[in-house]
């Protein structure tokens, strides 16, 4: 199902972390026309979510027994999968 694929992609992004930006625009009405008064772009880094990593690895390995090094290797594996799927960091 297409919805399942979207969920998998979102879970992978959460597992490895990503960059995002938020745009807030403020408008005013001037002579009957909407005019942009203020535009603010905020960029932020969303760090990797260990719960997402655990969900992905569930069944592949006993995550609770994995060392930090093993978890980092799994993170790199997930990043490679995202790149293969054409999902770039920051999207």
C-alpha positions as CSV (number, residue, x, y, z in Angstrom):
1,X,0.0,0.0,0.0
2,X,1.1,3.5,-0.7
3,X,0.3,4.7,2.8
4,X,2.6,2.0,4.2
5,X,5.5,3.2,2.1
6,X,4.9,6.8,3.3
7,X,4.9,5.6,6.9
8,X,8.2,3.7,6.3
9,X,9.8,6.7,4.7
10,X,8.7,9.0,7.6
11,X,10.0,6.4,10.2
12,X,13.4,6.2,8.4
13,X,13.7,10.0,8.4
14,X,12.9,10.1,12.1
15,X,15.4,7.4,12.8
16,X,18.3,9.2,11.2
17,X,17.3,12.8,11.9
18,X,16.7,15.5,9.4
19,X,16.8,19.3,8.7
20,X,13.6,21.2,8.3
21,X,12.5,24.8,7.8
22,X,9.3,26.7,8.7
23,X,8.1,29.8,7.0
24,X,5.8,32.3,8.7
25,X,4.4,35.2,6.7
26,X,2.5,38.2,7.9
27,X,0.2,40.1,5.6
28,X,-1.7,43.4,5.7
29,X,-4.4,44.8,3.5
30,X,-3.3,48.0,1.7
31,X,-5.7,49.7,-0.8
32,X,-7.7,46.4,-1.0
33,X,-4.6,44.3,-1.8
34,X,-2.9,41.8,0.4
35,X,0.8,42.8,0.9
36,X,3.5,40.8,2.5
37,X,4.8,42.7,5.6
38,X,7.0,40.2,7.3
39,X,8.5,36.8,6.3
40,X,10.5,34.7,8.8
41,X,12.2,31.4,7.9
42,X,13.3,29.3,10.8
43,X,15.6,26.3,10.1
44,X,16.1,23.6,12.6
45,X,17.8,20.2,13.0
46,X,15.6,17.4,14.2
47,X,17.9,14.9,15.9
48,X,17.7,11.1,15.4
49,X,14.9,9.5,17.4
50,X,16.0,6.3,19.2
51,X,12.4,5.1,19.4
52,X,12.1,5.1,15.6
53,X,15.4,3.2,15.4
54,X,14.0,0.6,17.8
55,X,10.8,0.3,15.8
56,X,12.7,-0.3,12.6
57,X,15.1,-2.8,14.1
58,X,12.4,-4.7,16.0
59,X,12.8,-8.3,15.0
60,X,16.2,-7.7,13.3
61,X,18.1,-7.6,16.5
62,X,17.6,-7.2,20.2
63,X,18.0,-3.4,20.3
64,X,18.1,-3.3,24.1
65,X,21.4,-5.3,24.1
66,X,23.0,-3.3,21.3
67,X,26.0,-1.1,22.1
68,X,26.2,2.6,21.1
69,X,28.6,1.6,18.3
70,X,26.2,-1.0,17.0
71,X,23.3,1.5,17.1
72,X,25.5,4.0,15.2
73,X,26.2,1.4,12.5
74,X,22.5,0.7,12.2
75,X,21.9,4.5,11.8
76,X,24.4,4.6,9.0
77,X,22.7,1.7,7.4
78,X,19.4,3.5,7.5
79,X,20.9,6.7,6.0
80,X,22.2,4.5,3.1
81,X,18.7,3.1,2.6
82,X,17.2,6.7,2.5
83,X,19.8,7.7,-0.1
84,X,18.9,4.6,-2.2
85,X,15.3,5.7,-2.0
86,X,16.2,9.1,-3.3
87,X,15.3,10.8,0.0
88,X,17.8,13.6,0.7
89,X,18.6,15.1,4.0
90,X,16.6,18.2,4.7
91,X,13.4,17.1,3.0
